[in-house]
């Protein structure tokens, strides 16, 4: 993480980091000072490691977490990563990484649209009501007293 930060950021006072209130920890990592810094919790959770969005290792980190969380969506993946890291432009970067996931692309593929067929002449010509009728017989239906019943269905095709 230290090498990633050294490649991407000049120092703690970098313009990209001003809004994140960056601090340097004892290992030389640049961390974001959060509003919950007074809470009794893990220091990784209170002071998040700041990472750039355009680094290859960060994208691999996102894809690894995406696979570990069984191809989770953007918001779940972002909340999982925000427990330890603060990625600059995280939502955009995570969305782009998920778009490159082959399994996610396969399951979000658009369905092919079938154009409706041309109707036969009997269905499109003018006709009187009930001129073209279909009959179907449904059953047997078993009644409570043990007898059978049948139900005729009359369908108007016009």
Protein Blocks (a to p, Z undefined) as FASTA:
>chain_A
ZZmmmmmpmblmlmklmmnopaddfkopacdddfklmpccdfklmmccdddfkbfklmmm
mmmmmmmnoopafklmmmmmmmmpccehklmmmmmmmmmpmklmmmmcccdddddddddf
klmmccdehkbccdddedddddfkopacdddddddfZZ
